[in-house]
Amino acid sequence: MSKTDSVQSQKRRGSSPWLWVPSLYFAEGLPYVLVMTLSVIFYKRMGISNAQIALYTSWLYLPWVIKPLWGPVVDILRTKRFWILVMQLCIGAGLAGVAFTIPVERFFQFTLAFFWLLAFSSATHDIAADGFYMLGLSKGDQAFFVGIRSTFYRLAMLTGQGLLVILAGYFEAKTGLPPVEVMVRAVEEATSAAFNPEQFSVEPEAGETYFVTADEVRIGTSNITESEANSLLTAVDGWNSAHGFYPAEESAGGDAAGTDLTGNVGYTWFRLSEKPEEGESIVLNFSFDKGDKSIALARSYRFDFTEENWDVPAFAVFKLDSKLKKATSASFSGLSGNIRFAWTMVFIVVALLFAGFHIYHRFALPRPEEDRPNQIGEGGFMKEFLATFADFFRKKNIGVMLIFLLVYRLGESQLVKLASPFLLDSREADGLGLTTGDLGLIYGTIGIVALSIGGIIGGIAASRRGLKYWLWWMVAAMNLPNLVYVFLSYVMPSSLWVVGASVAVEQFGYGFGFTAYMLYMIYISEGKHKTAHFALTTGFMALGMMIPGMVSGWLQEMIGYQHFFIWVMICTIPSFIVIPFLKIDPKFGKKESC
């Protein structure tokens, strides 16, 4: 081992990176997905309108957008280890605040305030964690663990979007009436969905309170006109709102105009077996459970059963993907449990998890000598604060550095916006005509596995030869696999295996190639203010994705998918042009061997 690496290892001695890198980046990703995704699901289950959900939860993204503005504060005051531990406590406190204000009358205002605390705490935790990553690891280990940290960040995303929602459903199922299960089958035969609510007159068995419903719904795969589909949606929404199952302004049915073909529709119904007690309201949340996602609900359904409407049926409409031509099925479930209790328990569980993270990281995080507050000069804090930004823009070759940050993903920034629409659009619209279920399979399983493997291999490779050696290869891996979309748009294969393999190649290349981008951000952040400077590089990374992505949809509509994907390949050229102008230490990222 070299003398330099030996000294670095001694300075960072204490914990193996395997003991804290995975847990730290899991803890980094979880509050982000809680604020940006789980909050939307939570508010929807609590009956908040779509307009309010979209407006108020969109603003919660602001702390991550502006976090470079207070990156210098984290860099100047106290240690990164201190900020990580304190922010994990703040995140836990914010989660507990959400949990304990769910039962109160004005829960929306109170929980939203605590989500803001979560958002700012999480964004600050991101700054500190990324800075600590650079301080707590040698240059070789920083390269090696790039893919590991990304993998655990993605696992946190899956946990927030999947496991925590399942946990809420479990608590709902255990605290209310028996769950309602409806199986919907797409069949290769003609079916009719004429709406006649008066025919659903049943006499439930007395004695217990439960929901009466149809066990199975069959919908033909033959497409119908938009006017037929809209007529059913309008009639069902009108009936439901007229009987007080949900407000009229939330009705989703459109007008009956339109002769274009769309996916077939069908519906099911629910009613209570017994009258609720006076003043009692029983809420039924009906949603997708499992199966083929090409079968979906026409809207989100949250039915409110009271003593006035308990003995009339409420209706829910299903819609098939217009490209679905085979027999398949999906199951849907209705839960009527104590929603407030269920979500209170979910947020308490995650709050306790972050208390555990805090305790664990107090012992697991190393204490690198470099992790100390930056010295404040004679000019005081404000001068040091402003100097942090000035030092970044005074870096040698900063212009080339920023160009690289902005153009490295120029092609990918546009491709990512149109890849899914291309796969979903009908063949008449020059798309591949995949169903929603097929897309979920390709990106939710094949794509994420290929992406994770590419990232892990990229980190291992960089730690062996260094960033400079792999830069050309990783730029090529990031950009050249985009050719698969040129191939798909011209060949238009019908085989799902071919499409899945093409997406896997592109996602693997993205995972492998993104390693270079991450390492280069770390490289140019080196210096006195590395934590704040890394936060600034993430801001330029976001800018490089945002601006091209904003115009990509308009451009595709102007030139079509085939020419658009050729344009994407043209946009990859600048990243190759700028490489010769980059100055990178050949040893950076390389893990020195003993």
N, C-alpha and C positions, 0 to 999 in steps of 0.2 A: 504494500500500500504506500502511496506517495506521502511525503511529509505533510503536505497541505491537507490532503484528505484525512490523514491521521489526526491532525489538529482539529479539523472540523468535527470529526467523530467524537473526540474528547469533549468538545464544547457542547455537543448535543447528546452526550451519553445520558442514559436514564431509561427511556421507554423505546421499545421497538416500534417503528412506524406502523406495523401491522396492528398494534394495540390501540392506535388513536386515529390514524388517517381514515379508515372506513367509518368509524363511529362519528368522527367530526363532520364528515361530508354527508352522512345520513342526517345528522342534526342540522346541517345547513340547508338541505333540500326540503325537509319535512315542513317547517313553518311556511316556506314559500308556497307549497302546494295547498296547505291549509288555508292560507289567506286568499289565494287566487282561484282555487278550484273548489275545495270543500266548503268554503263559505257560501258559494253559489248554491250548492246542493242543500246545505243546511237551511238557508233562507227560503228556498223553494218548498221544502218540506214543512216549513213553519207558516206557509201561506202568504209570503211577501210577493207582490206583483213583479212580473218580469221587468217592467220599466224601472222600478226602484232597485231591483237586484243589479241590473246592467249598469245603472248610473253610479250607484254608491260603491259597488265592488270594483268597478273599473278604476276609480280614483285610488284604490288601495295599492295599485301598481306604482304610484308616484315615488315612494321611498326608494325603490330599486333604480328608478330612472335618475334620481338626483343624488344617489349615495356618494358619487365622487366628490360632491361639495363638502362633505364632512369627513372624507377619508383622512385629511391631514390631522383632524382632532384625534382620531384613533392612533395615528402615527406619532403624534407629539406627546400626548398625555398617557401615562402609565404604560403597561406592557400589553402585548397582543393576547398573552395568556389571560391577563386580568380581564380584558374586554370580552373574551370568549366566555369565561365563567360568569361574568356579570350579565351578559346578554342572554345566556341560557337560563339564568334565574328570571330575567325580565320576560322572556318568552314563556316560561312556565307560569309566571304570575299573570301574564296576559291570557293564557289559555284558561287558567283558573277563573279569571274575571269573566270570560265568556261563559264558562260553565255555570257560575253562580248567578249570572244575570239572565239566563234563559228563562227561568220561571217567573220573572217579574213582569209587570204589566207593559212597561215600555221597553221590552227586551230588544227591539230592533235598534233603538238609539244607543242603548248601553253596550250591547254586544259589538256594534259597529265601532264604538270608541275603543274597545279593547282590541279589536282587529287592527285598528290603526297603531296601537301600541305594539302589537305583534309585528306589523309590517316594518316599522322603524327599527325595532329590536333585531328582527331577522336580517334586514339590510346591513345594519351595523355589525352583526355577527358574521355576515359574509365577508366584510372588509377585514375584520380581525382574523378570521379563519384562513383566508387567502394569504394574508401577511405572515401568519404563524407558519403556514405550510412552507414558505420560502426561508423562514428563519430556523425551523425545527428539523429541516432535512438538508443533507448535502446535495450538491448539484446533481449527482448521479441518481440519488433517491428521488429528487424532485421529478426527474424524467421517468423513472421506473413507475412511480405511483400516480402518474397523470391518468392513466386508464382506470386504475383502481378507484380513485376518488370520483371519477365520472360515473362509474358503474354504481357505486353506493348512492350517489346523488339521484340517479335514475331509479334505484330501488326505493328511495324515499318518495319519489313521485308516484310510483305504483302503489306504495302503502297508503298514501293520502287519497288517491283516486279510487282505490279498490278495497283494501282491508278495512279501513276506517268506515267506509260506507257500509260494508258488510256487517261490521260491528254494530253500527247504528240500527241496521235492519234486524239484527239478532235481538237487541233490546226492545225494539218495537214489537217484534213477534211474540216476545215473552211477557209483555205487559198489557196486551189488549185482547180483543176478540180473536178467535182462530183465524189464521191467515187465509186469504182467498187465493186460490190457484186457478188460472185459466190457461188452457193449452190452445194455441192458435196454429192451425195447420194450413200451409199453402198446398193446394191440390191442383192437379192438371185436369181440371174439369170446370165447366161453367157454374158460377154461383151468382145469386142475386142478393143485394143488401137493401131491399126496400124497408124503409123505416115505418114501423107500425107499433108504437109504444103500447097501445091498448091491449095487444095480444098477450102481454106479459103480466097476466093476472094469476097469482099463485097463493096458496094458503099454507104458509110454513107451519111446521110442528111447533106447538106452544111449549113453553117451559124454559128454554134457553135463548139467549140473545146471540145471534150469529148472522152472517151475511148469506143470502141466497143468491146464486148466480148460475150461469151456464158453465159446465165443466170444459166444453170444447167449442171452438169456433173454426169453421172451414171456409177458406177464401180461395177462389179460383185464381190462377196465375194469369189469366187473360186480362189485358189492360182495358180500362174503361176511359171515357172522356172526362176531361176536367170538370165539366158541368155536372156530370153524375156524381163525381166524388165530392165536389163542393156542396151539392144539394144535400147529401147525407150529413156532411159536417155542419152545415148551417142548421138543419133540422134538429140534430142531436144537441148542439150547443144551445139552441133556442129552448128546447125542452128542459135541459139541465138548469139553465139560468132561470127560467120561468118558475121552476119548482124549488129554487133556492139552494141547489147543490153547489154552485159557485156563482160569483157576480157576473152580470151580463157583460160588463166591460172587458172581462177576461176571455170571452168567447172567441174561438179561433176560426170559426167557419168563415169562408170568403163568399163572394157573390157566385152565382151559378154560371157565370159566363165562361167560355173556353171550350173549344172543340178538340184541342190536342189530347193525345192519349197520355194517361198516367197510370200508376199502379192501382190495382183493385183495392177495394175497401170492404170492411166488415165490422161488426160491432158486437159487444156483449152488454150485459146488464147486471145491476146489483140492487138489492133492497134488504132492509133489516127484517128479521123475524119477529122482533118485539119492539114496542114503543119505548123510546128512551125516557128516562125520568124527566120531570119538569125542569126546564132550563139546561138540560144536559145536551151536549153536542158530541157526536161520534164522527171523527174524521177518518176517511179512508184514503190513503195514498196508494195509487195504482201505478205500477211501473214495470219496465222490462226486467226479467229475472235472468234467464239464460236461453241459449239456443242461437238460431240464425238471426243476426241483426238486420237482415234484409226485411224482416217483419218488425214493424215499429208502431208505436202509438201515434195517432195523428196530432196529439198535443199532450202536455203534462196534465194529469188528472189528479185533483185533490177534492174529494166529495165531502160535503158537510151534511150529515144526517141529523135531523132534529125531530121533535115531537110532531112537527107540521108535515114533514115530507118522508117519514120513515117507511110508509106503506106504499110509496110509488117508486118505480124503478129509476135508477140513474144509469146513464149509458156512456160507454167508452168506445171510441172508434179506432180500429187498426188499419194500417195502410201498408201494402206491399211495395217493395222497390220495383219500379217499372221494368227493370232489367231482369227480374227474377223469373225464370222459366221452368224451374225444376221443383219437385215436391220437397218441402222442408217444413220445419216447425220451430216454434219458440214458445217459451212459457212466460207468463206474466203473473205477478203477485200483488196482492193488495194487503197492506198492513194498516191496522187501526189501533195500534198500541199508543202508549203515552209518549208522544213525540218529544215533548220537552224533556222528559226523564231520559229518553234514549240518547238525545244529543248532549244532555248534561253529562251523562256517563262517558260518552266518547271524549269530550273535551277534558274531563277529569283524568281519564286514562292517559291522554297525551301530556297533560300537565305533569302528572307523576313521572311519565317517561322523561321529560326534560329535567325534572328534579334529579332523576337517576343519572342523566347525562352530566349534569353539573357535578354531582358527587364523583362519578366515575372519572371525569376528565380532570378533576382536582389531583388525582393520583396518576392518571395515565399520560397526561400531557407532559412532555419533557420541559426542562427549564434552560433553554439555550442561552448562552451568554449574550448573544446579539439581541435578544428580546428585552430591550430596555427602552425607556422613554428617550426621545430625541432631545438633545440639549437645546434649551431656549436661549437664544442669544441676547445681546444687550437691548435689542429693539422690542423685546417682549413677545408675548404669544401671537399677537396679530401679525407682526412682521414675519415670524417663523411660519405662520399659516400661509401667508401670501408667497413666501419664498418657496414653499413646497410646490406650488403651481409653476412659479418662475423657473425653478430648477428642472422641472420636467421638460418645459419647452426650450430650455437652453442645452439640452442633451445634444451631443455631437451627432450629426446626420439625422436629427429629429424629423426632418421633412420626409426622408426616405422611410423612416420607421412608421410614420403615420400613414403614408401611402400604402405600405404593405398591410397595415391593420385594416385599412378601408377596402382594399381590392382583393385580399386573399380569398374572401368568400363572396366575391361579386357575382359569380355564376350561381353558387349555392343559394344566395339570398333571394334570387328570383325563382329558382327551381323549386324551392321548398314551398312557395306559395301556390304553385300551379301543379305540382306532382299529383296530389290527391284529386283535384278537380279533373285532371286528364284521365286518371284511372277510372273515375266515376262517370264522367260524361258518356252519353250514348255514342254509338258508332256513327250515327247520323251527324253528330256534332264533332266528329273526328277524335272522340275519346275511345277508351278500351271497353267501356260498358260494364265495368265490374259492379257487383252489388255491394252494399254497405258491409255485409257480412264478410265478403271476400277481402275488402280493403282492411277490415279489422284484423283478419287473419294474417295478411301480408305485413302490415306495419306493426301490429300489436305483438306478434310472435317472431316471425322470420326476421323482420327489420330490426327489432330491438336486440335480438340475439346477435345478429351480424354486426350491429353498431357497437355493442359492448365488447365483442371479441376483437374488433378492429382497434378499439381504444386501448385495450389491455396489451395487445401485441405491439402497438405503436409505442407505448411507454417502455416496454421491455427492450425493444429495438433501440430506442433513443438512448437508454441507459448504457448500452453496450458500445455504441459507436459515436454518440454525441449528436446534438442537433444539427451542426453544420454538415456532417456526413449524410444525414437522412433528409435534409431539407428538400432537395430536388425530388426525391422519391415521394415524400409526403405531400408536396404540392401537386405532384402528378396523381397521387392517390385521391386527393381531395377533388380534383377537377376532371380527370379523364374518365372516371366511371360515369359521369353525367352523360356520356355518349349512349348509355343504355336507353335513355329516353328518346334520343334520336332514332335508335333502332326500333323501339316500341312504337313510335309515332308513324314510322314508315312501313314496318312489317305488319303491325296491328295483329299480333298473335292472339289466338283464342284460348290457348293453354294457360291455365292458372299457374302451372309449374314454371313455365317460361317467364311469366310476369314476376312471380315470386323470386326466382333466381336472379332476374335483372335488378330488382329492388335490393336484394341481399348484397349483390356486388356493389351497388351504389352506396348503401349504408355502411358496409365494411370499409370501403374506401374513405368515406366521410369520417368514421371513427378513427381510422389509422392516420389520416391526414390532419385531423383537428389537433392531434398531439403536437405537431410542429407549431401550430398557431398558439396553443396554450404555453408551450415552452418559450416561444419568442416573446410573449407578453411578460413572462417571468424574467427573461434575460434583459429586456430593456427597462425593467423596473428596478434592477439592481442599483444599490446606492443607499444613501442616508434615509431617504423617504420611500423605501420600496413598497410599503403597504399602501400609501396614498397613491403612488404612481401606478401600482397595479390596478387600483380602483379606476384610475383615469383610463388605462388601456381598455378596461371592460366597457367604459363609456364609448370609446371609439369603435369597439367591436359591435356594440348595439347600434351605433349610428351607421356602420357599414352594412348592417342587415336591414335596418329600417327604411332608409331612403330608396334603395333599389327595389325593395319589396313593395313599396307604395305604388310604383308605376308598372309593376310586372303584369298585373291583371289587365290594365288598359292595353299594354303592348301585345299581350297574347290575343286579345279580341281583335286587334288591328291586323295581325299577321298570321294568326292560326297556330295550332300546336306544333306542327312540323317546323315551320320557320322560327317559332319561338325557341324551341330546343336547340336549334342551330345557333340562334342568337346567344343562348346561355353558354354554348361552347366558345363563342367569340369572346364573351366576357371573362372567360378563364385565362385569356392570353396575358392581361396585365400582371397577374400574379407571377407568371414565369419571367416576364420582362424585368421585374423589380429585383429578383433574386440576386443577380450579380452585383447589385449595388449595396447589398446588406453586409455589414461587418459583424461576423460572429466568431467568438473564440472557439477554435476547434475542440477544446476540452470541455466546453459547456454542455452539461447534460450527461457527460460520460461518467459512469461509475468506475472509479479507480479500483483495480484489482490489487490484492495483496501480493 
